[in-house]
Amino acid sequence: MTEESSTKTKRRRTRKTRLIKIKKLLFFLIILLVAIWFFLGLKSLIYRTLINVEIMQPGELTENISTEGILIKQEYLIKSPLKGTMKYSISDGQRVKVGTTLGVLEAPSMDTVSGVKQYAVKASVGGMLCNHVDGLETILMPGNLDGVEIPSMDKISNRGQALTEGNVEKGAPVAKVIDNLSPVFLFGTLKAEDYKKIEQRKEPELKLLWQNQTILARVEKLLNDETKGFLLVLKNYPDLILHNRRVKFQFSLGKMEGLLVKDESLVTQGNEEGLFIIWKGLVHWVPVKVKGRLGGQAVIEGADIQPGISYVINPRFAREGDKL
C-alpha cells in the first residue's frame, strides 16, 4: 500500500468518525429538545392545574372599629319623700314635663281613717323618665368632667338596677329624669393602632354605629396618653340609648365601593398594579386602580375589567398567554 492510499484511508475513517459523532450529537440534541418541550409542557400543565380562578363581583368595604364607651349625661334623681309603697303612672322611657306626676306613693299616716296617705311623686325637671339607677348619676355629670375620675369599664354595668313598684325607703330613688336637651357625652378608650386612625381623621364629626343605627358625634377631646381615650358629644342620638350607661358601638371610618378582589391576586408590573384575568380562554395581565384595601380584600376599578370577569387569585402560577 502506498503512502498516498494510506492517507486517503485515514481521511475516510476520520470523516466517518466525525459523521458518527455529529449524528450522536444531533440525536442527543433532539432528545434534549424533546425533554425540554415535554418538561415545559408538563410544567405549563401543572401550572394551569394549580391556577385558582374566581368571578369578579361588585361590592363594598367598610372599616369599623368596635369598642365600648360610658355615657355621661345630665340626670336628676327623684327620691321618695317617705317610707311606703310606690306605684308608677308613667312608663319607663316617656318624656315628661316639670311637675308631671310619675306615680303615687302610699305611706302610713295617722291622719286618715284608713291609716294610709297617698303622695303624688312629680318630676322636678323635664326630660325622659328612666327607671334604672346605678349610683353614678351624681358623679358622672357633664359639669364634672374635668374633676372626676371615671371608673374603669369593668366596674360599670350596662343599665344599673331596675326600679320596680313596691316598698321603698325614705330618701331612696324611685325614678330619674334625663335631661335630653343637655349635651350627652361618650367616653372610652382605644387600642393604640385604633386611636391613631381616629386621631388622623380630619373630619369634625364621626359616625358611630349602635344597634343598627347611625349616630353622629363631635370629637370633644382626644387623650394621647397611656389611656388613648376619647370624649365625644353625641348629636342625633335615639332616646333609647339614654337608658344605658355602658354601650358597645362601632366607629364607622369609611366605605369604599367597586369591584372586590382578593388582595393577593394583585401583581405589580413596572410601576403599575394589575391582575391576571381570563379573556377568551387566555390569561392576560391588565392594569387596575386600587381604591382601597381592608381585611385581605381590595376595591379596584379599571378600563379592562367588569363584573363577571374571571381573575386569577394565585398569580405566581399565571403566565401571560397561558390557555385555560
KEZAVEX-660846 format. One record per residue (C-alpha): residue number from 1; x, y, z. Coordinates in steps of 0.02 Angstrom, whole numbers, plus 32768, in hexadecimal, padded with zeros to 4 digits. Last residue first. Example, Ala and Ser with C-alpha at 12.3 -4.5 7.8 and 13.67 -1.06 7.14 Angstrom:
<sites>
<donu->2, east->82AC, north->7FCB, up->8165>
<donu->1, east->8267, north->7F1F, up->8186>
</sites>
This chain:
<sites>
<donu->324, east->74D9, north->856A, up->85ED>
<donu->323, east->755B, north->85A2, up->8570>
<donu->322, east->75F2, north->85FE, up->85B0>
<donu->321, east->7610, north->86A0, up->8550>
<donu->320, east->7663, north->8700, up->85DE>
<donu->319, east->7695, north->868A, up->8668>
<donu->318, east->7637, north->8659, up->8705>
<donu->317, east->767C, north->85EA, up->8790>
<donu->316, east->76B9, north->867B, up->87FC>
<donu->315, east->7611, north->86CF, up->87DC>
<donu->314, east->75AE, north->8670, up->8861>
<donu->313, east->7503, north->86C6, up->8857>
<donu->312, east->74F4, north->86C0, up->879A>
<donu->311, east->7461, north->8723, up->8754>
<donu->310, east->73BD, north->86F5, up->8701>
<donu->309, east->7354, north->8785, up->86BF>
<donu->308, east->72A0, north->878F, up->8701>
<donu->307, east->72A4, north->8845, up->8734>
<donu->306, east->7316, north->88B0, up->86C8>
<donu->305, east->73CF, north->88C2, up->86A3>
<donu->304, east->7435, north->890C, up->8616>
<donu->303, east->7419, north->89C5, up->8638>
<donu->302, east->7441, north->89B8, up->86F0>
<donu->301, east->73FC, north->89B9, up->87A0>
<donu->300, east->7432, north->8966, up->8841>
<donu->299, east->73F8, north->8948, up->88F4>
<donu->298, east->7471, north->88D6, up->894F>
<donu->297, east->745B, north->8846, up->89C7>
<donu->296, east->74CA, north->87F9, up->8A4D>
<donu->295, east->7473, north->8853, up->8ADB>
<donu->294, east->7475, north->88FF, up->8A8D>
<donu->293, east->74C0, north->894D, up->89F1>
<donu->292, east->7492, north->89EA, up->8991>
<donu->291, east->7473, north->8A3A, up->88E9>
<donu->290, east->74ED, north->89CC, up->888A>
<donu->289, east->74F7, north->8A01, up->87D4>
<donu->288, east->750B, north->8973, up->8758>
<donu->287, east->7586, north->893C, up->86D1>
<donu->286, east->7561, north->889F, up->866C>
<donu->285, east->75C1, north->87FA, up->8665>
<donu->284, east->7579, north->877C, up->85EC>
<donu->283, east->755A, north->86C1, up->85FD>
<donu->282, east->7501, north->8674, up->8568>
<donu->281, east->7459, north->861C, up->8559>
<donu->280, east->7402, north->86AC, up->8503>
<donu->279, east->743A, north->8722, up->858D>
<donu->278, east->7472, north->86DE, up->8635>
<donu->277, east->74B4, north->8769, up->86A4>
<donu->276, east->755E, north->8780, up->86F3>
<donu->275, east->756F, north->8813, up->8768>
<donu->274, east->75AF, north->88C4, up->876C>
<donu->273, east->761C, north->893F, up->87C7>
<donu->272, east->7689, north->89B2, up->8761>
<donu->271, east->773B, north->89EC, up->8778>
<donu->270, east->778A, north->8962, up->8711>
<donu->269, east->771A, north->88CD, up->872A>
<donu->268, east->76CB, north->88C1, up->87D6>
<donu->267, east->7657, north->882D, up->87F6>
<donu->266, east->75B1, north->882E, up->8852>
<donu->265, east->7561, north->8785, up->8877>
<donu->264, east->759C, north->8786, up->892D>
<donu->263, east->7525, north->8815, up->8955>
<donu->262, east->748E, north->87AB, up->8928>
<donu->261, east->7419, north->8805, up->88B4>
<donu->260, east->7383, north->8877, up->88CA>
<donu->259, east->7347, north->88E8, up->883E>
<donu->258, east->7310, north->8992, up->887C>
<donu->257, east->72D3, north->89E7, up->891B>
<donu->256, east->7338, north->8A2B, up->89AC>
<donu->255, east->72ED, north->8A54, up->8A57>
<donu->254, east->7337, north->8AB7, up->8AE6>
<donu->253, east->736D, north->8AC3, up->8B9A>
<donu->252, east->72CF, north->8A84, up->8BEF>
<donu->251, east->72FC, north->8A82, up->8CA8>
<donu->250, east->729F, north->89F2, up->8CF5>
<donu->249, east->7232, north->89E0, up->8D90>
<donu->248, east->7223, north->898A, up->8E37>
<donu->247, east->71D1, north->89F3, up->8EBD>
<donu->246, east->71EA, north->8A0B, up->8F78>
<donu->245, east->7172, north->8A82, up->8FCE>
<donu->244, east->70D4, north->8A55, up->8F73>
<donu->243, east->7024, north->8A9C, up->8F7A>
<donu->242, east->705E, north->8B2E, up->8F10>
<donu->241, east->7078, north->8ABA, up->8E7B>
<donu->240, east->6FBD, north->8AA6, up->8E66>
<donu->239, east->6FA3, north->8B5F, up->8E45>
<donu->238, east->6FFA, north->8B50, up->8D9C>
<donu->237, east->7097, north->8BBA, up->8D7F>
<donu->236, east->70A4, north->8C46, up->8D00>
<donu->235, east->7136, north->8CA1, up->8D53>
<donu->234, east->71A7, north->8C45, up->8DCC>
<donu->233, east->7239, north->8CA5, up->8E16>
<donu->232, east->72D8, north->8C3D, up->8E18>
<donu->231, east->7365, north->8C23, up->8E94>
<donu->230, east->73F3, north->8BB2, up->8E60>
<donu->229, east->7479, north->8B51, up->8EBC>
<donu->228, east->7522, north->8B0D, up->8E8B>
<donu->227, east->753B, north->8ADB, up->8F43>
<donu->226, east->75F9, north->8AE8, up->8F40>
<donu->225, east->75EF, north->8B99, up->8EFF>
<donu->224, east->75A7, north->8BE8, up->8E62>
<donu->223, east->7501, north->8C17, up->8EB0>
<donu->222, east->748E, north->8C51, up->8E24>
<donu->221, east->740C, north->8CD5, up->8E4F>
<donu->220, east->7362, north->8D15, up->8E18>
<donu->219, east->7355, north->8CB1, up->8D76>
<donu->218, east->72A7, north->8CCD, up->8D31>
<donu->217, east->7232, north->8C3A, up->8D1E>
<donu->216, east->71B5, north->8C02, up->8C9B>
<donu->215, east->7150, north->8B67, up->8CC2>
<donu->214, east->7125, north->8AE0, up->8C43>
<donu->213, east->70AC, north->8A58, up->8C7A>
<donu->212, east->70C0, north->899C, up->8C67>
<donu->211, east->70CC, north->8985, up->8D24>
<donu->210, east->7151, north->8A0C, up->8D34>
<donu->209, east->71C0, north->8A43, up->8CA3>
<donu->208, east->7222, north->8AE2, up->8CBD>
<donu->207, east->724F, north->8B61, up->8C37>
<donu->206, east->72D1, north->8BE3, up->8C62>
<donu->205, east->72C9, north->8C9F, up->8C4F>
<donu->204, east->734C, north->8D27, up->8C38>
<donu->203, east->7399, north->8CC8, up->8BA5>
<donu->202, east->7457, north->8CC8, up->8BA2>
<donu->201, east->7475, north->8C15, up->8BD8>
<donu->200, east->7525, north->8BF0, up->8C14>
<donu->199, east->74F4, north->8BE6, up->8CCC>
<donu->198, east->746D, north->8B65, up->8CAB>
<donu->197, east->74E5, north->8AF2, up->8C4D>
<donu->196, east->756B, north->8B0D, up->8CD2>
<donu->195, east->74F2, north->8AD9, up->8D5B>
<donu->194, east->74D3, north->8A36, up->8D00>
<donu->193, east->758E, north->8A0C, up->8CFC>
<donu->192, east->75A3, north->8A3B, up->8DB3>
<donu->191, east->750D, north->89D6, up->8DEE>
<donu->190, east->747C, north->8A42, up->8E1F>
<donu->189, east->742F, north->8A94, up->8EB8>
<donu->188, east->7382, north->8AD6, up->8EDF>
<donu->187, east->7317, north->8B6D, up->8F08>
<donu->186, east->7270, north->8B9C, up->8EBA>
<donu->185, east->7221, north->8C42, up->8EE4>
<donu->184, east->716B, north->8C78, up->8EDC>
<donu->183, east->7150, north->8D34, up->8ED3>
<donu->182, east->70B5, north->8D77, up->8F2C>
<donu->181, east->700B, north->8D74, up->8ED7>
<donu->180, east->6FEC, north->8CBD, up->8F02>
<donu->179, east->6FEE, north->8CE4, up->8FBC>
<donu->178, east->6FDD, north->8C35, up->9003>
<donu->177, east->6F5A, north->8C22, up->908B>
<donu->176, east->6F74, north->8BA4, up->9115>
<donu->175, east->6F01, north->8B31, up->9172>
<donu->174, east->6ED9, north->8AEC, up->921F>
<donu->173, east->6F7D, north->8B1B, up->9272>
<donu->172, east->6F83, north->8AF6, up->932C>
<donu->171, east->6F6D, north->8B8A, up->93A1>
<donu->170, east->6EED, north->8B32, up->940E>
<donu->169, east->6EEF, north->8A78, up->93EB>
<donu->168, east->6E8E, north->8A24, up->9361>
<donu->167, east->6E10, north->8995, up->935A>
<donu->166, east->6DC9, north->8964, up->92B2>
<donu->165, east->6DCD, north->8995, up->91FC>
<donu->164, east->6E70, north->8977, up->91A4>
<donu->163, east->6F14, north->89D4, up->918F>
<donu->162, east->6F8F, north->8978, up->9120>
<donu->161, east->7043, north->8976, up->915D>
<donu->160, east->70CF, north->89AC, up->90E9>
<donu->159, east->70C0, north->89C1, up->902E>
<donu->158, east->715F, north->8978, up->8FE3>
<donu->157, east->71C5, north->895D, up->907F>
<donu->156, east->7263, north->89BC, up->90A9>
<donu->155, east->72F8, north->8971, up->9104>
<donu->154, east->733E, north->891B, up->906A>
<donu->153, east->7344, north->89C1, up->900D>
<donu->152, east->73B8, north->8A15, up->9087>
<donu->151, east->736E, north->8AA0, up->90F1>
<donu->150, east->737A, north->8B54, up->90B4>
<donu->149, east->73E1, north->8BC0, up->9128>
<donu->148, east->7385, north->8C63, up->9141>
<donu->147, east->73C4, north->8D15, up->9137>
<donu->146, east->73C4, north->8D43, up->907F>
<donu->145, east->7326, north->8CE6, up->9051>
<donu->144, east->72C0, north->8D24, up->90E5>
<donu->143, east->7249, north->8D98, up->9088>
<donu->142, east->7217, north->8D12, up->900C>
<donu->141, east->71E6, north->8C9E, up->909B>
<donu->140, east->722F, north->8BF7, up->90CC>
<donu->139, east->722A, north->8C08, up->9189>
<donu->138, east->7177, north->8C35, up->91B8>
<donu->137, east->7129, north->8BB3, up->9145>
<donu->136, east->71B0, north->8B32, up->9169>
<donu->135, east->714B, north->8ACC, up->91E7>
<donu->134, east->710D, north->8A53, up->9162>
<donu->133, east->7057, north->8A80, up->914B>
<donu->132, east->6FD6, north->8A3D, up->90D0>
<donu->131, east->6F21, north->8A79, up->90C7>
<donu->130, east->6F3F, north->8B00, up->9045>
<donu->129, east->6EC9, north->8B8F, up->901E>
<donu->128, east->6F01, north->8C02, up->8F92>
<donu->127, east->6F0D, north->8CBD, up->8FAC>
<donu->126, east->6EBE, north->8D47, up->9011>
<donu->125, east->6EF0, north->8D6D, up->90C2>
<donu->124, east->6EAB, north->8D50, up->9172>
<donu->123, east->6E40, north->8CC0, up->9134>
<donu->122, east->6DB4, north->8C99, up->91AD>
<donu->121, east->6D90, north->8C15, up->9230>
<donu->120, east->6CDC, north->8C2D, up->9267>
<donu->119, east->6CC4, north->8BFC, up->931D>
<donu->118, east->6C3D, north->8B86, up->935B>
<donu->117, east->6C15, north->8B70, up->9414>
<donu->116, east->6BF5, north->8ACD, up->946E>
<donu->115, east->6BAB, north->8AB0, up->951C>
<donu->114, east->6B01, north->8A8F, up->94CF>
<donu->113, east->6AAF, north->8B13, up->953D>
<donu->112, east->6B32, north->8B91, up->950D>
<donu->111, east->6BA4, north->8C03, up->9574>
<donu->110, east->6C0A, north->8B79, up->95C5>
<donu->109, east->6C62, north->8B58, up->9521>
<donu->108, east->6CBE, north->8AC4, up->94D3>
<donu->107, east->6CFF, north->8AE9, up->9424>
<donu->106, east->6CB8, north->8ACA, up->9377>
<donu->105, east->6D26, north->8B19, up->92F1>
<donu->104, east->6CD1, north->8B40, up->924C>
<donu->103, east->6D22, north->8B4C, up->91A2>
<donu->102, east->6D80, north->8BB8, up->9127>
<donu->101, east->6D11, north->8C51, up->9138>
<donu->100, east->6D50, north->8CD5, up->90BE>
<donu->99, east->6D8C, north->8D70, up->9119>
<donu->98, east->6E13, north->8D9E, up->909B>
<donu->97, east->6DEC, north->8D46, up->8FF9>
<donu->96, east->6DFF, north->8C8E, up->8FCF>
<donu->95, east->6E42, north->8C27, up->8F40>
<donu->94, east->6E1B, north->8B6E, up->8F4B>
<donu->93, east->6EA6, north->8AEC, up->8F57>
<donu->92, east->6E64, north->8A89, up->8FEC>
<donu->91, east->6DA9, north->8A8C, up->9000>
<donu->90, east->6D43, north->8B13, up->9055>
<donu->89, east->6CC7, north->8AF0, up->90E3>
<donu->88, east->6D41, north->8A98, up->9156>
<donu->87, east->6D14, north->8A4C, up->91FF>
<donu->86, east->6D86, north->8A61, up->9295>
<donu->85, east->6D66, north->8A18, up->9341>
<donu->84, east->6DA1, north->8A72, up->93DD>
<donu->83, east->6E2F, north->8AC8, up->9437>
<donu->82, east->6E28, north->8B81, up->9419>
<donu->81, east->6E60, north->8C09, up->93A1>
<donu->80, east->6E97, north->8B88, up->931E>
<donu->79, east->6F21, north->8BCA, up->92B0>
<donu->78, east->6F20, north->8C07, up->91FC>
<donu->77, east->6FD3, north->8C04, up->91BC>
<donu->76, east->7004, north->8C82, up->9137>
<donu->75, east->7076, north->8C53, up->90A7>
<donu->74, east->70E4, north->8CBE, up->9036>
<donu->73, east->7143, north->8C45, up->8FC7>
<donu->72, east->71E6, north->8BE5, up->8FC0>
<donu->71, east->71DB, north->8B46, up->8F5A>
<donu->70, east->726C, north->8ACD, up->8F6E>
<donu->69, east->72BB, north->8A7C, up->8ED5>
<donu->68, east->72E2, north->89D7, up->8E84>
<donu->67, east->7342, north->89A6, up->8DE7>
<donu->66, east->7333, north->8961, up->8D37>
<donu->65, east->7392, north->89BE, up->8CB0>
<donu->64, east->7341, north->89BA, up->8C04>
<donu->63, east->7388, north->89BE, up->8B54>
<donu->62, east->7307, north->899C, up->8ACE>
<donu->61, east->7331, north->8948, up->8A2A>
<donu->60, east->72B2, north->8944, up->899E>
<donu->59, east->727C, north->88CF, up->8915>
<donu->58, east->7282, north->88AD, up->885B>
<donu->57, east->72B0, north->87FC, up->8823>
<donu->56, east->7347, north->87B0, up->87CC>
<donu->55, east->7334, north->86F5, up->87B2>
<donu->54, east->73BD, north->8688, up->87FC>
<donu->53, east->744C, north->8623, up->87B3>
<donu->52, east->74CE, north->85B4, up->8803>
<donu->51, east->7567, north->8582, up->879C>
<donu->50, east->75B5, north->84DF, up->87D8>
<donu->49, east->757A, north->8478, up->8744>
<donu->48, east->75B6, north->84FC, up->86C9>
<donu->47, east->765E, north->84FA, up->8721>
<donu->46, east->7669, north->843D, up->8715>
<donu->45, east->763E, north->8442, up->865D>
<donu->44, east->76BE, north->84CA, up->863F>
<donu->43, east->7740, north->8464, up->869B>
<donu->42, east->7712, north->83C9, up->8636>
<donu->41, east->771F, north->842C, up->8595>
<donu->40, east->77C3, north->8476, up->85CD>
<donu->39, east->7804, north->83CB, up->85FE>
<donu->38, east->77C8, north->837A, up->855D>
<donu->37, east->7815, north->8404, up->84F4>
<donu->36, east->78B5, north->83F9, up->8558>
<donu->35, east->78B8, north->833B, up->8546>
<donu->34, east->7894, north->8347, up->848C>
<donu->33, east->791D, north->83C8, up->847A>
<donu->32, east->7997, north->835A, up->84DA>
<donu->31, east->796A, north->82C0, up->8474>
<donu->30, east->7983, north->8325, up->83D4>
<donu->29, east->7A28, north->8369, up->8416>
<donu->28, east->7A62, north->82BA, up->8442>
<donu->27, east->7A35, north->827A, up->8396>
<donu->26, east->7A8E, north->830E, up->8347>
<donu->25, east->7B28, north->82EB, up->83B0>
<donu->24, east->7B24, north->8232, up->8385>
<donu->23, east->7B13, north->825D, up->82CC>
<donu->22, east->7BA2, north->82D9, up->82DA>
<donu->21, east->7C0E, north->8257, up->8332>
<donu->20, east->7BE8, north->81D7, up->82AB>
<donu->19, east->7C13, north->8255, up->8224>
<donu->18, east->7CB8, north->827E, up->827A>
<donu->17, east->7CE4, north->81C5, up->8282>
<donu->16, east->7CB9, north->81B0, up->81CB>
<donu->15, east->7D1D, north->824B, up->819B>
<donu->14, east->7DB3, north->820A, up->81FF>
<donu->13, east->7DA4, north->815C, up->81B3>
<donu->12, east->7D9E, north->81A7, up->8103>
<donu->11, east->7E35, north->8214, up->812B>
<donu->10, east->7E97, north->817E, up->816C>
<donu->9, east->7E72, north->811D, up->80CC>
<donu->8, east->7EAA, north->81AF, up->8061>
<donu->7, east->7F4F, north->81B9, up->80BF>
<donu->6, east->7F6F, north->8100, up->80A7>
<donu->5, east->7F4D, north->8110, up->7FED>
<donu->4, east->7FD0, north->8199, up->7FDF>
<donu->3, east->8054, north->8139, up->8043>
<donu->2, east->8046, north->80A6, up->7FCE>
<donu->1, east->8000, north->8000, up->8000>
</sites>
